Amino acid sequence: MEKFSSFNTKNHNHARSNSLPSKPHPIILQCNEHLARLGGANNNYDSTSSSLLLSHKLNNLQDLHVCIEKLVQLPLTQETLVKQSQEKWVDELLEGSLSLLDTCTATKDALLHTKECARELQSIIRRRRGGEVEVAIEVKKFLTSRKVVRKAIFKALENLKGNANKSYASINNNKDYQTVATVSLLKEVEMITFSIFETLLNFMCGTQSKRISWSLVSKLMNSKRVSNSSSQGEDENEFAKVDNALEFFALNLGSKLNDIDNLQNKLVNLGSCIQDLEEGLESLFRRLIKIRVALLNILNH
């Protein structure tokens, strides 16, 4: 959490040198505690992270945004936003909130598309009316759909690169301590949220996650880059396991019955994984909407 803390400390110390000593509002302290949980050095942001870990991250992220919603509702925060409404950083916060919603929507859509295709394949496998031939046809459809999903994910990740390289407008030195602390916090929350979305999108790419740049993760968390060799065995996440099983089946049409059963088991696990991630994303999406609406209401009145 050093990178996040240093950003706040630098600005806070600067502010204290130009004003009377002050303490951040308790809600700001609560938000910083949530940030610490999300940005700790022991967190592994890579494609081999378990779905359980990612679901936990999404829950913690939602808790952070619940805290941010409370911060935005504070009269002191609202007064600051109204007074500084012409400042560039206010526009950046609004743009950032919209980008977060767009990224969350793209992530939800990718999950939904994968879930629907997986369910269709599971249904075909359960019926097996056409035997292996029918299953093979549906497997190819699924693999094709995964290519479509990956293209959408690549596009979302490209958009995230712009946020990783974005330089925020500086805050005037004469701003009060509370304003500096609030603005710094809101910027940090935006960046950590983008970084977790990037992690989730890479996770969903499965066997092709190694091809994607990790700009946000490496920049914010100083984490290790993905290995050049693909994950194997227990190191693979649920998406990668299904990808590999499908590719194996497509290349071996004479697969044995237990291979089909193995594929079905992996699809079941993938379905459970998607369900958990979907629930977390949906809750987070509703929270992001509330925060954006609150910001717009403050600035439009």
C-alpha positions in Angstrom: 0.0 0.0 0.0 3.1 2.2 -0.1 2.3 3.8 -3.4 -1.2 4.8 -2.3 -0.1 6.1 1.0 2.8 8.1 -0.3 0.4 9.9 -2.7 -1.8 11.0 0.2 1.1 11.8 2.5 2.8 14.0 0.0 -0.3 16.1 -0.6 -1.3 16.1 3.0 2.0 17.4 4.2 2.0 20.0 1.6 -1.4 21.1 2.7 -0.4 21.2 6.3 2.5 23.5 5.5 0.0 26.1 4.1 -2.7 25.8 6.7 -3.4 25.0 10.3 -2.9 21.4 11.4 -5.9 19.3 10.8 -7.1 15.7 10.8 -8.9 13.8 8.0 -12.6 13.1 8.5 -13.3 9.7 10.1 -14.9 8.5 6.8 -11.7 9.3 5.0 -9.8 7.2 7.5 -12.3 4.3 6.9 -11.9 4.6 3.2 -8.1 4.5 3.6 -8.5 1.3 5.6 -10.5 -0.3 2.8 -7.8 0.8 0.4 -5.1 -0.8 2.5 -7.0 -4.1 2.4 -7.2 -3.9 -1.4 -3.7 -2.7 -2.1 -1.7 -4.8 0.4 1.7 -6.2 -0.7 0.4 -9.8 -0.1 -2.2 -9.5 -2.7 -1.4 -11.4 -6.0 -3.0 -9.7 -9.0 -2.4 -12.3 -11.8 -4.3 -14.6 -14.1 -3.9 -17.6 -11.7 -5.7 -15.9 -8.9 -8.6 -18.0 -7.7 -12.2 -17.1 -8.3 -12.7 -17.1 -4.5 -9.9 -14.4 -4.2 -11.4 -12.3 -6.9 -14.9 -12.5 -5.4 -13.3 -11.4 -2.1 -11.7 -8.5 -3.9 -15.0 -7.5 -5.4 -16.6 -7.6 -2.0 -13.9 -5.5 -0.5 -14.1 -3.1 -3.4 -17.9 -2.7 -2.9 -17.2 -2.0 0.8 -14.8 0.7 -0.3 -17.4 2.3 -2.6 -20.0 2.2 0.1 -17.6 4.3 2.1 -17.0 6.6 -0.8 -20.8 7.1 -1.2 -20.9 8.2 2.5 -18.0 10.5 1.8 -19.7 12.1 -1.2 -22.9 12.7 0.9 -21.0 14.6 3.6 -22.0 18.3 3.6 -18.3 19.2 3.7 -17.6 17.2 0.6 -20.6 18.6 -1.2 -19.6 22.1 -0.3 -16.1 21.4 -1.7 -17.4 20.0 -4.9 -19.7 23.0 -5.5 -17.0 25.5 -4.7 -14.5 23.8 -6.9 -16.9 22.8 -9.7 -14.9 24.8 -12.3 -11.7 23.0 -11.4 -10.3 20.5 -13.9 -10.1 17.8 -11.2 -13.9 17.8 -10.8 -14.4 17.1 -14.5 -11.8 14.3 -14.2 -13.8 12.7 -11.4 -16.9 12.8 -13.4 -15.2 11.3 -16.5 -13.6 8.7 -14.3 -16.9 7.6 -12.8 -18.3 7.2 -16.3 -15.3 5.2 -17.4 -15.7 2.9 -14.4 -19.3 2.3 -15.3 -18.4 1.5 -18.9 -15.6 -0.9 -17.8 -17.9 -2.6 -15.4 -20.6 -3.0 -18.1 -18.1 -4.5 -20.5 -16.9 -7.0 -17.9 -20.5 -8.0 -17.0 -21.3 -8.5 -20.7 -18.3 -10.7 -21.2 -19.3 -12.8 -18.2 -22.9 -13.1 -19.4 -21.9 -14.1 -22.9 -19.6 -16.8 -21.6 -22.2 -18.1 -19.1 -24.9 -18.4 -21.8 -22.5 -20.4 -24.1 -21.4 -22.6 -21.3 -25.0 -23.4 -20.4 -25.8 -24.4 -23.9 -22.8 -26.6 -24.1 -23.7 -28.3 -20.8 -27.2 -28.9 -22.1 -25.9 -30.6 -25.2 -23.5 -32.8 -23.2 -26.2 -33.8 -20.8 -28.5 -34.9 -23.7 -25.9 -36.3 -26.0 -28.5 -37.1 -28.5 -26.1 -36.7 -31.4 -23.2 -38.3 -29.6 -19.7 -36.9 -29.8 -20.4 -35.3 -33.2 -23.1 -33.0 -31.7 -20.9 -32.2 -28.7 -18.0 -31.4 -31.0 -20.1 -29.0 -33.0 -21.1 -27.2 -29.8 -17.6 -27.2 -28.6 -16.5 -25.4 -31.7 -19.3 -22.9 -31.2 -18.1 -22.2 -27.7 -14.5 -21.8 -28.8 -15.7 -19.3 -31.4 -17.7 -17.4 -28.8 -14.6 -17.2 -26.6 -12.8 -15.5 -29.4 -15.6 -12.9 -29.6 -15.4 -12.4 -25.8 -11.7 -12.0 -25.9 -11.9 -9.3 -28.5 -14.3 -7.4 -26.3 -12.0 -7.9 -23.3 -9.0 -6.7 -25.4 -10.9 -3.6 -26.3 -11.8 -3.0 -22.7 -8.2 -3.4 -21.6 -7.0 -1.0 -24.3 -9.4 1.6 -22.9 -7.9 0.9 -19.5 -4.4 1.8 -20.7 -5.6 5.3 -21.2 -6.6 5.5 -17.5 -3.2 4.0 -16.5 -1.3 6.7 -18.2 -3.7 9.5 -17.3 -2.2 12.5 -15.5 -4.5 14.2 -13.0 -4.9 17.9 -12.7 -2.9 19.1 -9.7 -4.6 20.7 -6.7 -3.8 24.3 -5.9 -1.4 24.7 -3.0 -3.8 27.0 -1.2 -6.5 24.4 -0.8 -7.4 23.4 2.7 -6.3 20.1 4.1 -9.7 18.4 4.0 -10.1 19.2 0.3 -6.7 17.8 -0.6 -7.3 14.7 1.4 -10.7 14.1 -0.2 -9.5 14.7 -3.8 -6.5 12.5 -3.3 -8.6 9.7 -1.9 -11.2 9.9 -4.7 -8.4 9.6 -7.3 -6.8 6.7 -5.6 -10.1 4.8 -5.4 -10.6 5.3 -9.1 -7.2 3.9 -9.9 -7.5 0.8 -7.6 -10.9 0.1 -9.1 -9.6 0.2 -12.6 -6.7 -2.1 -11.5 -9.1 -4.7 -10.2 -11.2 -4.6 -13.3 -8.0 -5.2 -15.3 -7.2 -8.2 -13.1 -10.7 -9.6 -13.6 -10.6 -9.1 -17.4 -7.2 -10.9 -17.6 -8.6 -13.7 -15.4 -11.5 -14.1 -17.8 -9.2 -14.4 -20.8 -8.1 -17.9 -19.5 -5.4 -19.5 -21.6 -4.7 -16.3 -23.5 -4.2 -14.0 -20.5 -0.4 -14.2 -21.0 -0.7 -12.1 -24.1 -2.2 -9.0 -22.4 -0.2 -6.1 -21.0 -0.5 -5.5 -17.3 0.0 -1.8 -17.3 -2.3 -0.8 -14.4 -1.4 -3.7 -12.2 2.4 -3.3 -12.5 2.1 0.5 -12.1 -0.1 0.5 -9.0 0.8 -2.6 -7.2 4.4 -3.2 -8.4 3.4 -6.8 -9.0 5.3 -9.4 -11.0 4.4 -9.8 -14.7 2.7 -12.9 -16.0 5.1 -15.7 -16.8 5.8 -16.3 -20.5 4.8 -19.9 -20.1 1.1 -20.8 -19.8 -0.3 -21.9 -16.5 -0.7 -25.7 -16.1 -2.8 -27.9 -13.8 -3.8 -26.5 -10.5 -2.3 -23.1 -11.5 -5.0 -22.6 -14.1 -8.2 -20.7 -13.3 -11.7 -22.0 -14.2 -11.7 -20.2 -17.6 -8.3 -21.6 -18.6 -9.3 -25.1 -17.5 -12.4 -25.0 -19.7 -10.4 -23.5 -22.6 -7.8 -26.2 -22.5 -10.4 -29.0 -22.1 -12.4 -27.7 -25.1 -9.3 -27.4 -27.3 -8.2 -30.9 -26.4 -11.7 -32.2 -27.2 -11.8 -30.4 -30.5 -8.5 -31.9 -31.5 -9.4 -35.4 -30.3 -12.8 -36.3 -31.7 -12.3 -39.8 -30.6 -12.4 -38.7 -26.9 -13.5 -41.2 -24.4 -16.6 -40.9 -22.3 -14.6 -39.9 -19.2 -13.1 -37.0 -21.2 -16.6 -35.6 -21.9 -17.5 -36.1 -18.2 -14.3 -34.2 -17.3 -15.3 -31.4 -19.6 -18.8 -31.3 -18.0 -17.3 -31.0 -14.5 -15.1 -28.1 -15.6 -18.1 -26.4 -17.1 -19.9 -26.8 -13.8 -17.0 -25.2 -11.9 -16.9 -22.4 -14.5 -20.6 -21.8 -14.0 -20.2 -21.5 -10.2 -17.2 -19.1 -10.7 -19.1 -16.9 -13.1 -22.1 -16.8 -10.8 -20.0 -15.5 -7.9 -18.2 -12.9 -10.0 -21.5 -11.8 -11.5 -23.1 -11.2 -8.1 -20.1 -9.1 -7.0 -20.0 -7.1 -10.2 -23.8 -6.4 -10.1 -23.6 -5.1 -6.6 -20.5 -3.0 -7.5 -22.3 -1.7 -10.6 -25.2 -0.4 -8.6 -22.9 1.3 -6.1 -21.0 3.0 -9.0 -24.3 4.3 -10.4 -25.3 5.7 -7.0 -22.0 7.5 -6.6 -22.1 9.0 -10.1 -25.7 10.1 -9.6 -24.8 11.7 -6.3 -21.9 13.6 -7.9 -24.1 14.8 -10.7 -26.8 15.9 -8.3 -24.4 17.9 -6.3 -22.9 19.7 -9.3 -26.2 20.4 -11.0 -27.8 22.2 -8.0 
